[in-house]
């Protein structure tokens, strides 16, 4: 994809992703609260133009509009592993999960290994939700959830500082 085409695409899609990020944060917080699932934080971000372009170049993406699934990212930090399981079940029931692009980093490590343990879901809002007038413009946009515990967050932060 040419630089000019990437710029045109980003000019069109980034405002929608900013809306998507805020929308998903509100939806997931509401779902967590209404289901009585404890969590420390729910935060989100929409990638900035420079990091998007860097990733496209670094990964040699030929179709970034299809290959970039994390323009909108939502991080949920839970207290316990059991909460992560509940949150995962909630996400799988409330959003359309792209199983091919979703993964559990936890499954990549043995139980006696320390490392980055997090569950990543690539999702969209789902057909029923985007049929609602307030979500129509967000149809077809993907976003990523990262779900982890407080301990997983702290260990990863400490490990990054060691290198």
MOUR-V756248 format. One record per residue. NEAR is the number of other ideal C-beta (glycine too) atoms within 10 Angstrom. D_LAST is the distance of its C-alpha to the last C-alpha in Angstrom with 1 decimal. Layout:
NEAR/D_LAST
NEAR/D_LAST
//
This chain:
13/34.9
7/35.7
9/34.0
8/37.2
11/37.4
18/33.9
12/34.7
12/37.9
15/36.3
20/33.6
10/36.4
10/38.2
18/35.5
17/33.1
12/35.8
17/36.5
23/32.9
15/32.6
17/35.7
24/34.4
21/31.2
13/33.3
19/35.8
24/33.5
18/31.9
12/35.5
16/36.6
23/33.8
15/34.1
11/37.9
16/37.6
19/35.2
12/37.5
9/40.7
13/39.4
7/38.4
19/34.7
13/32.5
20/29.2
13/27.0
11/26.5
19/27.4
13/25.8
21/26.0
16/25.4
20/26.9
19/24.7
12/25.6
12/27.3
8/24.6
11/22.0
22/24.8
16/25.8
12/22.3
16/22.1
19/25.6
11/24.9
8/21.5
11/23.2
7/26.6
16/28.5
9/32.2
9/33.3
20/30.7
15/33.3
9/33.2
13/29.6
18/27.7
18/28.0
20/25.5
26/27.1
27/27.7
19/25.1
24/25.9
17/23.5
28/25.3
22/23.7
26/26.0
14/26.3
12/27.0
14/26.6
12/30.4
20/30.1
24/27.7
13/30.5
19/33.1
26/31.2
19/30.8
12/34.5
18/35.3
20/33.4
14/35.0
10/38.4
17/38.1
21/36.5
15/36.9
18/33.9
14/33.0
9/32.2
7/31.4
15/28.4
18/27.3
14/25.1
15/23.6
16/19.9
16/21.0
9/23.4
11/20.8
13/19.4
7/21.7
5/22.7
5/20.9
8/17.5
11/14.8
14/13.2
15/14.2
21/17.9
21/19.9
21/23.3
17/23.9
23/27.4
19/28.8
23/32.1
20/35.1
23/37.6
14/40.2
9/43.7
9/45.4
18/43.2
18/43.4
11/47.1
10/47.3
7/48.1
10/45.2
18/42.7
10/44.5
13/42.4
20/39.2
14/40.6
10/38.5
22/35.3
19/32.3
24/29.5
20/26.5
26/26.1
17/22.8
25/23.8
24/21.7
20/22.1
15/20.9
14/19.1
22/17.3
19/16.3
12/15.1
16/13.1
17/11.3
9/10.7
10/9.4
12/7.1
9/5.7
7/5.6
5/3.8
4/0.0
//
